[in-house]
Amino acid sequence: MIVLELNAKTCMSHLLLKPTFHKYSFIEGEVTTFNKFHVDGHIHKDFFDEAPGREYAFWKEVQEYFLSVIRGKRTPLNFKLILSLAPEDFAGFLDSRGLSFRPEEIQGLYLNFRYDNDILKCITGISMKTFTMDKSLEGEWDKYAQEMLGICI
């Protein structure tokens, strides 16, 4: 786990206006403006005639909603967004980093965005379905996040 302080204006553009994070699973988000808006990213499969085969919405499916809540003359008091690399991308990530973990062992590879007092930070994290003392996945996820979020620093 690492904490990255980001350029708020640049990163907000990537989060709200560009497709940079479209492929990420949206776990949950909360924005405080004149009210507190909380969105759970779980897909309610009974809503659909043909439900997606995934547990969470993609960021691209909720991005416009968050833009509508955040847009305006005043910046939010605070917000948090939790994104994860989509499970279907776990295998590619593991292969590209030369890691021997199996995709089904991973619960999530997270980017936790926190905005408060005009400061935007991203806290990385991983969650495993099985116990392991091996920290190589966490280290590689942290490196990947630094590389990817270099656009926001």
C-alpha positions as CSV (number, residue, x, y, z in Angstrom):
1,M,0.0,0.0,0.0
2,I,1.2,3.4,-0.9
3,V,-0.3,6.9,-0.8
4,L,0.2,9.2,-3.8
5,E,-0.7,12.9,-3.7
6,L,-2.1,13.8,-7.0
7,N,-2.7,17.0,-9.0
8,A,-6.4,17.4,-8.3
9,K,-7.3,19.3,-11.5
10,T,-5.5,17.0,-13.8
11,C,-6.6,13.8,-12.1
12,M,-10.3,15.0,-11.9
13,S,-10.2,15.5,-15.6
14,H,-9.1,11.9,-16.1
15,L,-11.6,10.6,-13.6
16,L,-14.7,12.6,-14.8
17,L,-14.1,13.5,-18.4
18,K,-11.7,11.0,-20.0
19,P,-11.8,7.2,-20.5
20,T,-8.7,6.7,-18.5
21,F,-10.5,4.6,-15.8
22,H,-13.4,3.2,-17.9
23,K,-12.2,-0.4,-17.6
24,Y,-12.0,-0.4,-13.8
25,S,-14.7,-1.8,-11.6
26,F,-16.5,0.8,-9.6
27,I,-16.7,-0.6,-6.0
28,E,-18.3,2.4,-4.3
29,G,-18.2,6.2,-4.1
30,E,-19.3,9.1,-1.9
31,V,-19.4,12.8,-2.6
32,T,-20.3,15.5,-0.2
33,T,-21.6,18.8,-1.6
34,F,-24.8,20.3,-0.3
35,N,-25.8,16.6,0.5
36,K,-23.9,13.4,0.9
37,F,-24.3,11.2,-2.2
38,H,-23.3,7.5,-1.7
39,V,-23.3,5.0,-4.6
40,D,-22.7,1.3,-4.1
41,G,-21.1,-0.3,-7.2
42,H,-22.8,-3.7,-6.9
43,I,-24.9,-4.6,-9.9
44,H,-28.5,-5.6,-9.0
45,K,-28.9,-8.4,-11.5
46,D,-32.7,-8.7,-10.9
47,F,-33.0,-5.2,-12.6
48,F,-31.9,-6.6,-16.0
49,D,-33.5,-8.9,-18.5
50,E,-30.0,-10.2,-19.3
51,A,-27.8,-9.4,-16.3
52,P,-24.0,-8.8,-16.8
53,G,-21.9,-11.6,-15.6
54,R,-19.9,-9.4,-13.2
55,E,-20.4,-8.2,-9.7
56,Y,-19.6,-4.5,-10.1
57,A,-20.4,-1.7,-12.6
58,F,-17.6,-0.3,-14.6
59,W,-16.5,3.2,-13.9
60,K,-17.6,4.3,-17.4
61,E,-21.2,3.4,-16.4
62,V,-21.3,5.8,-13.4
63,Q,-18.8,8.4,-14.5
64,E,-21.4,10.7,-15.9
65,Y,-23.5,10.5,-12.6
66,F,-20.5,11.6,-10.6
67,L,-19.7,14.4,-13.0
68,S,-23.2,15.7,-12.6
69,V,-22.9,15.7,-8.8
70,I,-19.4,17.3,-8.7
71,R,-19.9,19.8,-11.5
72,G,-20.5,23.3,-10.5
73,K,-18.9,26.5,-9.3
74,R,-18.0,25.1,-5.9
75,T,-15.8,22.1,-5.4
76,P,-17.1,19.2,-3.3
77,L,-16.3,19.3,0.4
78,N,-14.9,15.8,0.0
79,F,-15.3,12.6,-1.9
80,K,-14.0,9.1,-2.1
81,L,-14.0,6.7,-5.0
82,I,-12.9,3.1,-4.8
83,L,-12.0,1.5,-8.1
84,S,-10.5,-1.9,-8.8
85,L,-8.8,-3.5,-11.8
86,A,-11.6,-5.5,-13.4
87,P,-11.4,-9.2,-12.5
88,E,-11.2,-10.2,-16.2
89,D,-7.9,-8.1,-16.3
90,F,-6.3,-9.9,-13.4
91,A,-4.7,-12.6,-15.5
92,G,-3.2,-10.1,-17.9
93,F,-1.8,-8.0,-15.0
94,L,-0.2,-11.1,-13.4
95,D,1.3,-12.2,-16.7
96,S,2.7,-8.8,-17.5
97,R,4.4,-8.6,-14.1
98,G,5.7,-12.2,-14.1
99,L,3.7,-13.1,-11.0
100,S,2.7,-16.7,-10.2
101,F,-0.6,-15.9,-8.4
102,R,-3.8,-17.3,-9.9
103,P,-6.5,-14.7,-10.8
104,E,-9.1,-16.5,-8.7
105,E,-7.0,-15.9,-5.6
106,I,-7.4,-12.1,-5.9
107,Q,-10.4,-10.3,-4.4
108,G,-9.4,-6.9,-5.7
109,L,-6.6,-4.6,-6.8
110,Y,-7.7,-1.2,-5.6
111,L,-7.3,2.5,-6.2
112,N,-8.9,4.5,-3.4
113,F,-9.2,8.1,-4.4
114,R,-9.8,10.6,-1.5
115,Y,-10.4,14.3,-1.9
116,D,-10.5,16.5,1.2
117,N,-9.3,20.1,2.0
118,D,-8.4,20.6,-1.7
119,I,-6.0,17.7,-1.6
120,L,-6.5,14.6,-3.8
121,K,-4.7,11.3,-2.8
122,C,-4.8,7.8,-4.1
123,I,-4.2,4.9,-1.7
124,T,-3.4,1.6,-3.4
125,G,-4.4,-1.7,-1.9
126,I,-4.9,-5.4,-2.6
127,S,-7.2,-8.0,-1.2
128,M,-6.7,-11.7,-1.5
129,K,-9.2,-14.5,-1.1
130,T,-6.5,-16.7,0.4
131,F,-3.9,-16.0,3.0
132,T,-0.3,-15.5,1.7
133,M,2.9,-14.1,3.1
134,D,4.1,-13.3,-0.4
135,K,3.9,-9.5,-0.9
136,S,5.1,-9.5,-4.5
137,L,1.6,-8.8,-5.8
138,E,1.2,-5.8,-3.6
139,G,4.6,-4.4,-4.6
140,E,3.8,-4.8,-8.3
141,W,0.4,-3.3,-7.9
142,D,2.0,-0.3,-6.2
143,K,4.5,0.1,-9.1
144,Y,1.7,-0.2,-11.6
145,A,-0.4,2.5,-9.8
146,Q,2.6,4.9,-9.8
147,E,3.2,4.3,-13.5
148,M,-0.4,4.7,-14.4
149,L,-1.1,7.7,-12.1
150,G,2.0,9.4,-13.4
151,I,-0.5,11.3,-15.6
152,C,-2.0,12.8,-12.5
153,I,1.1,13.9,-10.6
